[in-house]
């Protein structure tokens, strides 16, 4: 009974804390909204209907009066100072307050979207020479805390825009030498998908294959290497249920949706790029091969894009190779791209 009483008390405390925190966010957002209306838009009428009508009109006109991206960011910085003056708790709650104000006030929404769009342009036009600056720079006019909040929104929007949030097997994977793919070998016989002989660990770290003779092969999915010192029986093995017989039969996806392993996928259920990889594997390898693909991160995706744009430019390739952004790319995408850069430099 004491155990359940403690659990109940802790649950109630967490719920009360969450409620209190949410009320603080709403209260802070209302205070900031009032200051924006009065000090930036000149709206002093307290009538809610009239205030809403005027707010939309005045917000749009005020936004159009801002002449440059720097002026837009500086205005958002002024609103940030309103948030700081109204906040009742630690700095990391800038994100929740900004989200609340963006929903409540069209002027803030216009400013936030404009900053995001301007920064996303930099990501689309990034080069080997600007990649570290783009990923690490603070937005002019904003504090480091607010700049980090906006950076999170910017990267999230960019990730969605280029499709990296889509269902993993439908991602393009369409580069000539795709770095987000690695062929896995070590098993001697083909793997029977229908009997669940290819599974991933529930923590999305390991891939396990059992061939027809009962031989077990395991790989570390981050780097694609075979491992021998893991107790298979102490781990929970699973596969993502895609609710379709053919999908489930021919590939396994981890629960997080970041890794996909397959020996071949039916055409209706995968991107053209994955099928091209499959054909390449079938052509180059005679032994049983498992194809392992990983969802690109923004860093690995952009580094790959820059590599293909920089082919033939030795200086740019060297700058990319030594960039801090590239050094933060993990796993087999990093190994693959290092190899491609080295081969290109040798030419």
C-alpha positions in Angstrom: 0.0 0.0 0.0 2.8 2.4 0.9 4.3 1.8 -2.6 1.1 2.7 -4.4 0.6 5.7 -2.1 4.1 7.0 -3.0 3.4 6.5 -6.7 0.1 8.3 -6.4 1.8 11.3 -4.6 4.6 11.5 -7.1 2.1 11.4 -10.0 -0.1 14.1 -8.4 2.9 16.3 -7.8 4.1 16.0 -11.4 0.6 16.7 -12.7 0.3 19.8 -10.4 3.7 21.0 -11.5 2.8 20.6 -15.2 -0.5 22.5 -14.6 1.3 25.3 -12.8 3.9 25.5 -15.5 1.2 25.7 -18.2 -0.6 28.4 -16.3 2.6 30.4 -16.1 3.1 30.0 -19.8 -0.4 31.3 -20.5 0.0 34.2 -18.1 3.3 35.1 -19.6 2.0 34.9 -23.1 -1.0 37.2 -22.2 1.4 39.8 -20.7 3.6 39.8 -23.7 0.6 40.0 -26.0 -0.6 43.1 -24.2 2.7 44.8 -24.5 3.0 44.1 -28.2 -0.5 45.5 -28.8 0.2 48.7 -26.9 3.9 49.4 -27.5 4.4 48.0 -31.0 1.0 48.2 -32.7 -0.6 51.1 -30.8 -3.8 49.2 -29.9 -5.2 50.4 -26.6 -8.8 49.3 -27.0 -9.6 46.4 -24.6 -12.7 45.2 -26.5 -11.7 41.6 -27.4 -13.5 41.5 -30.8 -12.3 44.9 -31.9 -8.8 44.2 -30.6 -8.7 41.0 -32.6 -9.8 42.7 -35.8 -7.3 45.6 -35.3 -4.6 43.2 -34.3 -4.6 41.2 -37.5 -4.7 44.4 -39.7 -2.1 46.3 -37.7 0.2 43.2 -37.4 0.3 42.9 -41.2 1.0 46.6 -41.8 3.7 46.7 -39.1 5.3 43.6 -40.5 5.4 45.1 -44.0 7.1 48.2 -42.6 10.1 46.2 -41.6 12.7 46.7 -44.3 15.2 43.9 -43.8 15.8 40.4 -42.3 18.0 42.1 -39.6 15.2 44.5 -38.7 12.7 41.6 -38.4 15.1 39.6 -36.2 15.7 42.8 -34.0 12.0 43.2 -33.6 11.7 39.6 -32.5 14.5 40.4 -30.1 12.4 43.2 -28.6 9.6 40.7 -28.1 12.1 38.4 -26.4 12.8 41.2 -23.9 9.1 41.3 -23.2 9.2 37.5 -22.5 12.2 37.9 -20.2 10.4 40.6 -18.2 7.3 38.4 -17.8 8.8 35.0 -17.2 8.4 33.5 -13.7 10.9 30.6 -14.1 14.1 29.4 -15.7 15.2 30.4 -19.1 14.7 27.1 -21.0 11.0 27.8 -21.1 11.4 30.4 -23.8 10.3 27.7 -26.3 6.9 27.1 -24.7 6.2 30.8 -24.2 7.2 31.7 -27.8 5.0 28.8 -29.1 2.1 30.1 -27.0 2.5 33.7 -28.2 2.9 32.6 -31.9 -0.5 31.0 -31.6 -2.0 34.0 -30.0 -0.6 36.9 -32.0 -0.3 37.1 -35.8 2.5 39.7 -35.6 4.7 37.2 -33.7 3.8 34.5 -36.1 4.8 36.7 -39.1 8.1 37.5 -37.4 8.9 33.9 -36.5 8.1 32.6 -39.9 10.1 35.3 -41.6 13.2 34.5 -39.5 12.7 30.7 -40.2 12.4 31.2 -44.0 15.5 33.5 -44.1 17.6 31.0 -42.1 16.4 28.0 -44.2 17.6 29.8 -47.3 21.1 29.6 -45.8 20.7 25.9 -45.3 19.6 25.4 -49.0 22.6 27.5 -50.2 25.2 26.2 -47.8 28.7 25.3 -49.1 31.8 23.7 -47.6 33.0 27.2 -46.7 29.9 28.2 -44.8 28.7 24.9 -43.3 30.2 25.5 -39.8 29.0 29.1 -39.7 25.4 28.1 -40.7 25.2 25.4 -38.0 26.8 27.3 -35.2 25.9 31.0 -35.7 23.6 32.9 -33.4 20.8 34.9 -35.0 21.6 38.6 -34.8 19.3 40.5 -32.5 18.4 37.5 -30.3 20.0 36.3 -27.1 21.7 32.9 -27.1 18.7 31.3 -25.4 16.2 32.6 -27.8 18.5 32.0 -30.8 18.8 28.3 -29.7 15.0 28.1 -29.5 14.7 29.5 -33.0 17.5 27.3 -34.3 15.5 24.3 -33.2 12.4 25.5 -35.1 14.5 26.3 -38.2 16.1 22.9 -38.3 12.8 21.2 -37.7 11.1 23.1 -40.5 14.0 22.4 -42.9 13.9 18.7 -42.0 10.2 18.5 -42.8 10.7 20.6 -46.0 13.2 18.2 -47.5 11.3 15.1 -46.4 13.5 13.7 -43.7 10.5 13.2 -41.5 8.7 11.0 -44.0 8.3 7.2 -43.7 11.8 5.8 -43.9 11.4 3.4 -46.9 10.0 6.3 -49.0 13.0 8.6 -48.5 14.8 9.1 -51.9 18.2 7.6 -51.1 19.0 8.6 -54.7 22.6 9.6 -54.7 25.1 7.8 -57.0 27.0 6.6 -53.9 24.4 6.8 -51.1 26.2 7.3 -47.7 23.1 6.3 -45.7 23.3 2.7 -46.8 25.7 -0.1 -45.9 25.7 -3.8 -47.1 25.9 -6.3 -44.2 27.5 -9.7 -44.7 28.8 -12.4 -42.4 25.8 -14.8 -42.7 26.2 -17.8 -45.1 22.6 -18.5 -45.9 19.7 -16.3 -47.0 17.4 -15.0 -44.2 13.8 -16.1 -44.1 11.8 -12.9 -43.3 8.5 -14.8 -43.0 9.8 -16.7 -40.0 11.0 -13.6 -38.2 14.7 -14.5 -38.7 15.7 -10.8 -39.0 14.9 -8.7 -36.0 16.2 -5.5 -34.3 16.8 -4.9 -30.6 14.1 -2.8 -28.9 16.7 -0.1 -28.1 17.3 0.3 -31.9 21.0 -0.5 -31.5 21.5 -4.1 -32.9 20.3 -6.2 -35.8 20.1 -10.0 -35.5 19.9 -12.5 -38.3 19.4 -16.3 -38.1 19.9 -18.3 -41.2 18.4 -21.6 -42.2 21.1 -23.6 -40.4 20.5 -21.7 -37.1 23.7 -19.6 -37.4 23.3 -16.2 -35.6 24.9 -13.1 -36.9 24.6 -9.7 -35.1 25.6 -6.2 -36.2 25.9 -2.9 -34.5 23.6 -0.8 -36.6 25.3 2.5 -36.0 28.6 1.5 -37.6 27.5 -1.7 -39.5 30.1 -3.9 -37.8 29.6 -7.5 -36.7 29.6 -7.9 -32.9 30.3 -11.1 -30.9 30.2 -10.0 -27.3 26.5 -9.3 -26.8 24.2 -11.8 -24.9 21.4 -12.1 -27.4 19.1 -13.9 -24.9 19.2 -11.0 -22.5 17.8 -8.6 -25.0 14.3 -8.0 -26.4 14.0 -8.4 -30.2 11.2 -6.9 -32.3 10.2 -5.5 -35.6 8.0 -2.6 -36.6 4.5 -3.8 -37.5 3.6 -1.9 -40.7 0.2 -3.6 -40.9 0.8 -5.0 -44.4 1.8 -8.5 -45.1 4.3 -7.7 -47.9 6.0 -4.9 -46.0 6.4 -7.0 -42.9 7.6 -10.0 -44.8 10.4 -8.2 -46.7 11.9 -5.7 -44.4 12.4 -4.9 -40.7 12.2 -1.3 -39.3 13.1 -0.3 -35.8 10.5 1.2 -33.5 12.0 4.7 -33.8 11.8 4.6 -37.6 15.5 5.3 -38.1 16.8 2.0 -39.4 15.5 -0.2 -42.2 17.0 -3.6 -43.0 16.0 -5.7 -46.1 17.2 -8.1 -48.7 14.6 -6.7 -51.2 11.5 -4.6 -51.2 8.3 -4.8 -53.4 8.1 -1.8 -55.8 4.9 -0.3 -54.3 6.4 0.1 -50.9 9.8 1.8 -51.3 11.5 4.7 -53.0 13.2 4.4 -56.4 16.5 5.0 -54.7 16.2 1.9 -52.5 15.5 -0.3 -55.5 18.5 1.2 -57.3 20.6 0.3 -54.2 19.2 -3.3 -54.3 20.1 -3.7 -57.9 23.6 -2.5 -57.2 24.0 -4.9 -54.3 22.7 -7.8 -56.4 25.2 -7.0 -59.1 28.2 -6.5 -56.9 27.8 -9.2 -54.3 27.3 -13.0 -54.9 27.0 -13.9 -51.2 23.8 -13.2 -49.1 23.7 -9.5 -48.3 21.4 -7.5 -46.0 20.8 -3.9 -47.0 20.8 -1.6 -43.9 19.6 2.0 -44.4 19.6 4.8 -41.8 17.4 7.9 -41.8 19.7 10.9 -42.7 20.3 13.6 -40.1 20.3 17.2 -41.3 24.1 17.2 -40.9 24.7 14.0 -42.8 22.2 15.0 -45.5 23.8 18.5 -46.0 27.4 17.1 -45.9 26.4 14.6 -48.7 24.8 17.4 -50.7 27.9 19.5 -50.4 30.2 16.6 -51.4 28.3 16.1 -54.7 28.3 19.9 -55.4 32.1 20.0 -54.7 33.3 17.2 -56.9 36.3 18.4 -58.8 37.0 21.2 -56.3 39.9 19.9 -54.2 39.9 22.9 -51.8 36.2 22.6 -51.1 36.5 18.9 -50.4 39.3 19.4 -48.0 37.4 22.2 -46.2 34.4 19.9 -45.9 36.5 17.0 -44.7 37.9 19.2 -41.9 34.7 20.9 -40.9 33.3 20.6 -37.4 29.9 19.8 -38.9 31.2 16.8 -40.7 33.1 15.6 -37.6 29.7 15.4 -35.8 28.2 13.0 -38.4 28.1 9.6 -36.8 28.1 5.9 -37.8 28.5 4.4 -41.3 27.3 7.6 -43.1 30.5 9.3 -41.8 32.7 6.3 -42.8 31.1 6.2 -46.3 31.5 9.9 -46.9 35.1 9.9 -45.7 35.9 7.2 -48.2 34.2 9.0 -51.0 36.0 12.3 -50.2 39.4 10.4 -50.1 38.7 8.7 -53.4 37.7 12.0 -55.0 40.9 13.7 -53.7 43.0 10.9 -55.1 41.7 11.8 -58.6 
